Amino acid sequence: MDGAPSNAPLGFPELWESLARARMDIAELKGMVKMHFADGAHHTPPCATASGLQKTLHAAMGAAIISLLSAVGTLVFEIVKGMH
């Protein structure tokens, strides 16, 4: 690098380069997922990228369900507490 500390804020060229790289990664992942699920064939075993994405989605879904149950439990608790 140019001697700048690693925690220095990014300048505009670095920021745009990072943004472009992130957009390319997202586009590549979107294309791979579309290709994987568009052909209608069930891949056994699934490719590593699809398998990793599936695990991530399952973990996110589990966290969302736990959060939703917590919110519903809190709501019920507040309603019951308000009735007394």
ZAMI-934347 format. One record per atom (N, C-alpha, C): x, y, z; atom name; residue number from 1. Coordinates in Angstrom, 1 decimal, padded with zeros to 4 digits. Last residue first. Layout:
<nodes>
+--------+--------+--------+------+-----+
:     px :     py :     pz : site : pos :
+--------+--------+--------+------+-----+
:      X :      Y :      Z :   CA : NUM :
...
+--------+--------+--------+------+-----+
</nodes>
This chain:
<nodes>
+--------+--------+--------+------+-----+
:     px :     py :     pz : site : pos :
+--------+--------+--------+------+-----+
: -053.9 : -007.8 :  034.3 :    N :  84 :
: -053.9 : -007.9 :  035.8 :   CA :  84 :
: -053.9 : -006.6 :  036.5 :    C :  84 :
: -053.6 : -007.2 :  031.7 :    N :  83 :
: -055.0 : -007.6 :  032.1 :   CA :  83 :
: -055.0 : -007.7 :  033.7 :    C :  83 :
: -050.9 : -006.7 :  031.3 :    N :  82 :
: -051.8 : -005.6 :  031.3 :   CA :  82 :
: -053.2 : -005.9 :  031.8 :    C :  82 :
: -049.9 : -009.3 :  031.3 :    N :  81 :
: -049.5 : -008.4 :  032.3 :   CA :  81 :
: -050.5 : -007.2 :  032.4 :    C :  81 :
: -051.0 : -010.2 :  028.8 :    N :  80 :
: -051.4 : -010.8 :  030.1 :   CA :  80 :
: -051.1 : -009.9 :  031.3 :    C :  80 :
: -049.6 : -008.4 :  027.1 :    N :  79 :
: -051.1 : -008.4 :  027.1 :   CA :  79 :
: -051.6 : -009.0 :  028.4 :    C :  79 :
: -047.0 : -009.1 :  027.6 :    N :  78 :
: -047.4 : -007.8 :  027.9 :   CA :  78 :
: -048.9 : -007.7 :  027.9 :    C :  78 :
: -047.0 : -011.8 :  026.7 :    N :  77 :
: -046.6 : -011.5 :  028.1 :   CA :  77 :
: -047.1 : -010.1 :  028.5 :    C :  77 :
: -047.6 : -011.5 :  024.0 :    N :  76 :
: -048.5 : -012.2 :  024.9 :   CA :  76 :
: -048.3 : -011.9 :  026.3 :    C :  76 :
: -045.2 : -010.1 :  023.3 :    N :  75 :
: -046.5 : -009.5 :  023.1 :   CA :  75 :
: -047.5 : -010.2 :  024.0 :    C :  75 :
: -043.3 : -012.1 :  023.8 :    N :  74 :
: -043.2 : -010.8 :  024.5 :   CA :  74 :
: -044.6 : -010.1 :  024.4 :    C :  74 :
: -044.0 : -014.0 :  022.0 :    N :  73 :
: -044.0 : -014.3 :  023.4 :   CA :  73 :
: -044.0 : -013.0 :  024.2 :    C :  73 :
: -043.6 : -012.7 :  019.6 :    N :  72 :
: -044.9 : -013.1 :  019.9 :   CA :  72 :
: -045.0 : -013.4 :  021.4 :    C :  72 :
: -040.8 : -012.4 :  019.8 :    N :  71 :
: -041.7 : -011.2 :  019.7 :   CA :  71 :
: -043.1 : -011.5 :  020.1 :    C :  71 :
: -040.0 : -015.1 :  019.8 :    N :  70 :
: -039.7 : -014.2 :  020.9 :   CA :  70 :
: -040.6 : -013.0 :  020.9 :    C :  70 :
: -040.8 : -015.8 :  017.3 :    N :  69 :
: -041.4 : -016.5 :  018.5 :   CA :  69 :
: -041.2 : -015.6 :  019.7 :    C :  69 :
: -039.1 : -014.2 :  015.7 :    N :  68 :
: -040.6 : -014.0 :  015.6 :   CA :  68 :
: -041.3 : -014.6 :  016.9 :    C :  68 :
: -036.6 : -015.3 :  016.4 :    N :  67 :
: -036.9 : -013.9 :  016.7 :   CA :  67 :
: -038.4 : -013.6 :  016.7 :    C :  67 :
: -036.9 : -017.9 :  015.4 :    N :  66 :
: -036.7 : -017.7 :  016.8 :   CA :  66 :
: -037.0 : -016.2 :  017.2 :    C :  66 :
: -037.2 : -017.2 :  012.7 :    N :  65 :
: -038.3 : -017.9 :  013.4 :   CA :  65 :
: -038.2 : -017.7 :  014.9 :    C :  65 :
: -034.7 : -016.1 :  012.2 :    N :  64 :
: -035.9 : -015.3 :  012.0 :   CA :  64 :
: -037.1 : -015.9 :  012.7 :    C :  64 :
: -033.0 : -018.3 :  012.6 :    N :  63 :
: -032.9 : -017.1 :  013.5 :   CA :  63 :
: -034.1 : -016.2 :  013.4 :    C :  63 :
: -033.9 : -019.9 :  010.5 :    N :  62 :
: -034.0 : -020.4 :  011.9 :   CA :  62 :
: -033.9 : -019.2 :  012.9 :    C :  62 :
: -033.2 : -018.4 :  008.3 :    N :  61 :
: -034.6 : -018.7 :  008.6 :   CA :  61 :
: -034.8 : -019.1 :  010.0 :    C :  61 :
: -030.4 : -018.4 :  008.6 :    N :  60 :
: -031.1 : -017.2 :  008.7 :   CA :  60 :
: -032.6 : -017.4 :  008.9 :    C :  60 :
: -029.9 : -021.2 :  008.3 :    N :  59 :
: -029.6 : -020.5 :  009.5 :   CA :  59 :
: -030.3 : -019.2 :  009.7 :    C :  59 :
: -030.9 : -021.5 :  005.6 :    N :  58 :
: -031.5 : -022.2 :  006.7 :   CA :  58 :
: -031.2 : -021.6 :  008.1 :    C :  58 :
: -029.1 : -019.8 :  004.3 :    N :  57 :
: -030.5 : -019.5 :  004.3 :   CA :  57 :
: -031.2 : -020.2 :  005.4 :    C :  57 :
: -026.7 : -021.3 :  004.7 :    N :  56 :
: -026.8 : -019.9 :  005.2 :   CA :  56 :
: -028.3 : -019.5 :  005.3 :    C :  56 :
: -027.2 : -023.7 :  003.4 :    N :  55 :
: -027.0 : -023.7 :  004.9 :   CA :  55 :
: -027.2 : -022.3 :  005.5 :    C :  55 :
: -027.5 : -022.7 :  000.8 :    N :  54 :
: -028.6 : -023.4 :  001.4 :   CA :  54 :
: -028.5 : -023.4 :  003.0 :    C :  54 :
: -024.9 : -021.8 :  000.3 :    N :  53 :
: -026.1 : -020.8 :  000.3 :   CA :  53 :
: -027.3 : -021.4 :  001.0 :    C :  53 :
: -023.6 : -024.2 :  000.4 :    N :  52 :
: -023.3 : -023.2 :  001.4 :   CA :  52 :
: -024.4 : -022.1 :  001.5 :    C :  52 :
: -024.8 : -025.5 : -001.8 :    N :  51 :
: -024.9 : -026.1 : -000.5 :   CA :  51 :
: -024.6 : -025.0 :  000.6 :    C :  51 :
: -024.0 : -023.8 : -003.9 :    N :  50 :
: -025.4 : -024.0 : -003.6 :   CA :  50 :
: -025.6 : -024.6 : -002.2 :    C :  50 :
: -021.2 : -024.2 : -003.7 :    N :  49 :
: -021.8 : -022.9 : -003.6 :   CA :  49 :
: -023.3 : -022.9 : -003.2 :    C :  49 :
: -020.9 : -026.9 : -004.2 :    N :  48 :
: -020.5 : -026.4 : -002.9 :   CA :  48 :
: -021.1 : -025.0 : -002.7 :    C :  48 :
: -023.8 : -028.6 : -005.6 :    N :  47 :
: -022.4 : -027.9 : -005.7 :   CA :  47 :
: -022.2 : -027.2 : -004.4 :    C :  47 :
: -025.3 : -031.4 : -004.2 :    N :  46 :
: -025.4 : -030.1 : -004.7 :   CA :  46 :
: -024.0 : -029.5 : -004.7 :    C :  46 :
: -024.6 : -034.8 : -005.4 :    N :  45 :
: -024.8 : -033.8 : -004.3 :   CA :  45 :
: -024.8 : -032.4 : -004.9 :    C :  45 :
: -027.4 : -033.9 : -007.2 :    N :  44 :
: -027.0 : -034.7 : -006.0 :   CA :  44 :
: -025.5 : -035.1 : -006.2 :    C :  44 :
: -029.7 : -031.6 : -008.3 :    N :  43 :
: -028.2 : -032.0 : -008.3 :   CA :  43 :
: -027.9 : -032.7 : -007.1 :    C :  43 :
: -032.4 : -032.0 : -010.2 :    N :  42 :
: -032.0 : -032.0 : -008.8 :   CA :  42 :
: -030.6 : -032.5 : -008.8 :    C :  42 :
: -033.3 : -029.8 : -012.9 :    N :  41 :
: -032.7 : -031.1 : -012.4 :   CA :  41 :
: -032.2 : -030.9 : -011.0 :    C :  41 :
: -034.1 : -027.3 : -013.6 :    N :  40 :
: -035.1 : -028.2 : -013.2 :   CA :  40 :
: -034.6 : -029.6 : -012.7 :    C :  40 :
: -032.5 : -025.1 : -014.3 :    N :  39 :
: -032.5 : -026.3 : -015.2 :   CA :  39 :
: -033.5 : -027.4 : -014.8 :    C :  39 :
: -032.6 : -023.2 : -012.3 :    N :  38 :
: -033.4 : -023.0 : -013.5 :   CA :  38 :
: -033.5 : -024.3 : -014.4 :    C :  38 :
: -030.8 : -023.6 : -010.2 :    N :  37 :
: -032.2 : -023.9 : -010.0 :   CA :  37 :
: -033.1 : -023.8 : -011.3 :    C :  37 :
: -028.3 : -022.9 : -011.3 :    N :  36 :
: -028.5 : -024.1 : -010.6 :   CA :  36 :
: -029.9 : -024.5 : -010.4 :    C :  36 :
: -028.7 : -020.4 : -012.5 :    N :  35 :
: -028.4 : -021.5 : -013.3 :   CA :  35 :
: -028.6 : -022.8 : -012.6 :    C :  35 :
: -029.3 : -018.9 : -010.2 :    N :  34 :
: -030.3 : -019.0 : -011.2 :   CA :  34 :
: -030.0 : -020.2 : -012.1 :    C :  34 :
: -026.8 : -019.2 : -008.8 :    N :  33 :
: -028.1 : -019.7 : -008.2 :   CA :  33 :
: -029.2 : -019.9 : -009.3 :    C :  33 :
: -025.1 : -018.0 : -010.6 :    N :  32 :
: -024.9 : -019.4 : -010.3 :   CA :  32 :
: -026.2 : -020.0 : -009.6 :    C :  32 :
: -026.1 : -015.4 : -010.7 :    N :  31 :
: -026.1 : -016.2 : -011.9 :   CA :  31 :
: -026.0 : -017.7 : -011.6 :    C :  31 :
: -025.7 : -014.6 : -008.0 :    N :  30 :
: -027.1 : -014.6 : -008.6 :   CA :  30 :
: -027.1 : -015.5 : -009.8 :    C :  30 :
: -022.9 : -014.7 : -007.9 :    N :  29 :
: -023.7 : -015.6 : -007.1 :   CA :  29 :
: -025.1 : -015.7 : -007.6 :    C :  29 :
: -022.3 : -012.7 : -009.8 :    N :  28 :
: -021.9 : -014.0 : -010.0 :   CA :  28 :
: -022.7 : -015.0 : -009.2 :    C :  28 :
: -023.5 : -010.5 : -008.5 :    N :  27 :
: -024.0 : -010.9 : -009.8 :   CA :  27 :
: -023.6 : -012.3 : -010.1 :    C :  27 :
: -021.9 : -010.4 : -006.2 :    N :  26 :
: -023.4 : -010.6 : -006.1 :   CA :  26 :
: -023.9 : -011.1 : -007.4 :    C :  26 :
: -019.4 : -009.8 : -007.3 :    N :  25 :
: -019.6 : -011.0 : -006.5 :   CA :  25 :
: -021.1 : -011.4 : -006.4 :    C :  25 :
: -019.9 : -007.3 : -008.5 :    N :  24 :
: -019.6 : -008.5 : -009.4 :   CA :  24 :
: -019.8 : -009.8 : -008.6 :    C :  24 :
: -020.4 : -005.8 : -006.2 :    N :  23 :
: -021.5 : -006.0 : -007.3 :   CA :  23 :
: -021.2 : -007.2 : -008.2 :    C :  23 :
: -017.9 : -005.9 : -005.0 :    N :  22 :
: -019.1 : -006.5 : -004.4 :   CA :  22 :
: -020.2 : -006.8 : -005.3 :    C :  22 :
: -016.4 : -004.6 : -006.9 :    N :  21 :
: -016.1 : -006.0 : -006.6 :   CA :  21 :
: -017.2 : -006.6 : -006.0 :    C :  21 :
: -017.6 : -002.0 : -006.8 :    N :  20 :
: -017.6 : -002.8 : -008.0 :   CA :  20 :
: -017.3 : -004.2 : -007.8 :    C :  20 :
: -016.9 : -001.4 : -004.1 :    N :  19 :
: -018.3 : -001.5 : -004.5 :   CA :  19 :
: -018.4 : -002.3 : -005.8 :    C :  19 :
: -014.1 : -001.3 : -004.3 :    N :  18 :
: -014.8 : -002.3 : -003.4 :   CA :  18 :
: -016.2 : -002.5 : -003.8 :    C :  18 :
: -013.9 :  000.8 : -006.1 :    N :  17 :
: -013.3 : -000.5 : -006.4 :   CA :  17 :
: -014.0 : -001.6 : -005.6 :    C :  17 :
: -015.0 :  002.9 : -004.6 :    N :  16 :
: -015.7 :  002.5 : -005.8 :   CA :  16 :
: -015.1 :  001.1 : -006.3 :    C :  16 :
: -013.1 :  003.0 : -002.5 :    N :  15 :
: -014.5 :  002.7 : -002.2 :   CA :  15 :
: -015.2 :  002.2 : -003.5 :    C :  15 :
: -010.8 :  003.7 : -003.8 :    N :  14 :
: -010.9 :  002.4 : -003.1 :   CA :  14 :
: -012.3 :  002.0 : -002.8 :    C :  14 :
: -011.5 :  006.2 : -004.8 :    N :  13 :
: -011.1 :  005.1 : -005.7 :   CA :  13 :
: -011.2 :  003.8 : -005.0 :    C :  13 :
: -012.2 :  007.7 : -002.3 :    N :  12 :
: -013.2 :  007.4 : -003.3 :   CA :  12 :
: -012.7 :  006.3 : -004.3 :    C :  12 :
: -010.6 :  006.0 :  000.5 :    N :  11 :
: -010.8 :  007.1 : -000.4 :   CA :  11 :
: -011.8 :  006.7 : -001.5 :    C :  11 :
: -011.5 :  004.7 :  003.7 :    N :  10 :
: -011.2 :  004.5 :  002.3 :   CA :  10 :
: -011.4 :  005.8 :  001.5 :    C :  10 :
: -009.7 :  005.6 :  006.7 :    N :   9 :
: -011.0 :  005.5 :  005.9 :   CA :   9 :
: -010.6 :  005.4 :  004.4 :    C :   9 :
: -007.4 :  003.3 :  008.2 :    N :   8 :
: -007.7 :  004.7 :  007.6 :   CA :   8 :
: -008.9 :  004.5 :  006.8 :    C :   8 :
: -006.4 :  001.0 :  009.2 :    N :   7 :
: -007.8 :  001.4 :  009.6 :   CA :   7 :
: -008.1 :  002.8 :  009.1 :    C :   7 :
: -003.9 :  000.7 :  008.2 :    N :   6 :
: -004.9 : -000.2 :  007.6 :   CA :   6 :
: -006.3 :  000.2 :  008.1 :    C :   6 :
: -002.3 :  003.8 :  007.3 :    N :   5 :
: -002.7 :  002.8 :  008.2 :   CA :   5 :
: -003.8 :  002.0 :  007.7 :    C :   5 :
: -000.4 :  004.1 :  004.3 :    N :   4 :
: -001.5 :  004.6 :  005.1 :   CA :   4 :
: -001.8 :  003.4 :  006.1 :    C :   4 :
:  001.5 :  003.2 :  002.5 :    N :   3 :
:  002.0 :  003.6 :  003.8 :   CA :   3 :
:  000.8 :  004.1 :  004.7 :    C :   3 :
:  000.3 :  002.4 :  000.2 :    N :   2 :
:  001.0 :  003.6 :  000.2 :   CA :   2 :
:  001.5 :  004.1 :  001.5 :    C :   2 :
:  000.8 : -001.2 :  000.0 :    N :   1 :
:  000.0 :  000.0 :  000.0 :   CA :   1 :
:  000.9 :  001.2 :  000.0 :    C :   1 :
+--------+--------+--------+------+-----+
</nodes>
